[in-house]
Amino acid sequence: MAWKAIGIFDSGVGGLTVLREIVRVLPQEDTIYLGDTARVPYGTKSPETVIRYSRQIASFLEGRDVKLLVVACNTASAVALDALEQQFSIPIVGVIEPGARRAVATTRTGTVGVIGTEGTIASSAYTKAIKRLNPEVAVVTRACPLFVPLAESGWTDNEVARLTARTYLEGLREEGVDTLVLGCTHYPLLKEVIAEVVGDDVVLVDSAEETALTVAEILKGERLLRPTAERGNHHYFVTDIPAGFIKVGNRFLGGRLGDVYQVNLEDETAEGERADEG
């Protein structure tokens, strides 16, 4: 039997933290990752543009016969999930709902913190998701824009990272936060520094981890899991030259990135030819 792969996409490299967790939870599964590096970041784009980009990527991945699609991008999860679910028949998982669900289940004080990029925080996507699950939970949000360049530069365990984390996060405990959602796919790389600043009594919720567990749950429910004796293969595509993605991607995956191929999503002919070659 030919087993289908899990499709994962993000505007850039951040979604590799989601891929890493999926591979850890489901090592037997094949994955196909697409980073839309030519058009990153999505946070500054209009919802209509993000929906259009997300549809193009989902069509590309559907053309490669994936069995489930992971929207490993907070912005696309916030604005494009409904549109994708209407257009495509495969299960689709975003990164916001799983993190929100875990936060609501974890909090003891009823006050949850959410950190993310300025775009994600401005969208109120996590706040809305948490309030849908439990309207009583108070949500305290902080935009932490410098965490992304720190993660991509590998500056995750030095004084600059600590000072930045302190500047952003001090005061969260005073507001009663006992659970903190890492609402950006880059932030797991800074987990240790973040934990150091907020303290042991604040539980960190890693949306990447929670998304991987949700994927496993859905595939099990749909009887689409590969046998555990198998070993997964991983394929990577980007929409700009691969060099920068490979450099940062190796940092995100601990030097385990395979070959990376460039695709042109705007040019359907090229896309079709590449799908045939694959």
C-alpha positions, -999 to 999 in steps of 0.1 A, spaced: 0 0 0 13 35 -9 11 57 22 5 94 17 25 121 33 16 149 57 17 183 40 30 212 61 34 249 51 45 282 65 55 316 52 91 307 59 112 286 83 92 289 115 70 260 106 100 237 109 94 236 146 60 221 139 76 196 115 102 187 141 74 179 166 54 159 140 85 139 132 92 133 169 56 121 176 51 103 143 86 92 131 70 67 107 53 94 86 64 110 53 62 148 53 63 175 25 71 210 38 67 242 18 82 275 30 68 305 10 102 323 14 97 345 -16 66 362 1 75 360 38 63 376 61 25 370 60 18 391 91 21 424 71 -2 412 43 -40 417 39 -62 387 48 -72 384 12 -36 381 1 -28 355 28 -59 335 18 -48 336 -19 -12 325 -10 -26 297 13 -49 284 -14 -20 283 -39 2 263 -15 -26 239 -5 -33 232 -42 4 225 -47 5 201 -17 -28 185 -27 -12 179 -61 14 158 -43 -14 138 -28 -10 146 9 -35 130 34 -36 159 59 -26 196 57 -9 215 86 -10 252 84 21 258 104 18 296 102 0 316 129 -11 343 104 -25 318 79 -41 298 107 -58 330 119 -72 342 85 -72 313 60 -82 282 78 -120 285 70 -113 292 33 -90 262 30 -115 239 48 -142 250 24 -121 243 -7 -102 211 3 -116 178 15 -86 165 35 -83 172 72 -67 206 79 -50 216 112 -39 251 122 -15 260 150 -38 282 170 -66 259 181 -44 232 196 -24 257 217 -55 275 229 -71 241 239 -40 231 259 -38 265 276 -75 264 287 -70 229 301 -38 239 319 -45 272 336 -53 271 373 -57 308 379 -78 314 349 -53 339 334 -34 328 303 -6 348 286 -1 347 248 31 359 232 35 362 194 44 385 165 28 419 163 5 406 135 -7 375 155 -13 396 186 -31 423 166 -54 396 150 -65 385 185 -67 350 171 -55 332 203 -77 354 225 -108 345 204 -99 308 203 -94 307 241 -126 327 248 -145 303 225 -134 274 246 -139 292 280 -152 328 281 -142 330 318 -104 328 310 -86 362 311 -60 366 283 -29 388 286 -10 393 253 24 405 245 40 411 210 76 400 210 88 409 175 126 406 182 122 369 191 120 359 154 153 374 143 170 361 175 157 326 167 168 328 131 203 341 140 208 313 166 209 339 194 188 318 217 209 314 248 229 345 254 226 378 272 209 396 243 181 369 243 178 371 281 176 409 281 150 409 253 129 382 271 130 402 304 120 434 286 90 417 270 79 393 297 85 408 331 52 417 347 33 387 333 34 369 366 22 401 384 -9 400 361 -17 365 374 -5 345 343 2 309 352 2 295 316 20 311 286 13 302 250 42 304 226 21 318 198 48 319 171 65 289 155 99 305 161 95 308 199 101 271 209 138 278 201 138 304 229 119 282 253 147 279 279 153 316 281 115 323 282 111 298 310 140 313 329 124 347 328 88 338 337 97 312 363 89 276 372 53 283 383 43 294 347 36 265 324 47 270 288 24 258 261 42 250 228 17 253 199 41 232 178 39 202 203 1 205 206 -3 207 168 17 175 164 -4 157 190 -36 169 172 -23 156 139 -16 122 155 -51 121 169 -68 129 136 -47 104 116 -54 77 142 -92 85 141 -92 84 103 -71 52 102 -44 69 82 -14 63 104 15 44 88 27 13 106 52 22 133 78 -1 117 81 23 88 106 52 87 95 86 73 110 105 44 110 143 44 108 166 14 113 204 14 102 231 -11 107 268 -10 95 296 -33 128 316 -33 165 304 -36 170 277 -10 204 289 5 190 310 34 163 285 42 188 257 44 211 277 67 184 286 92 165 254 87 195 233 98 195 254 130 158 247 136 161 210 129 195 204 144 213 199 111 190 173 97 176 192 67 176 172 34 176 185 -2 155 217 -7 138 224 -41 126 257 -54 91 260 -69 71 288 -85 36 287 -72 25 316 -95 34 295 -126 10 266 -127 28 251 -157 60 249 -138 41 235 -109 26 208 -130 60 198 -146 76 196 -111 47 174 -98 53 151 -128 90 149 -121 83 141 -84 
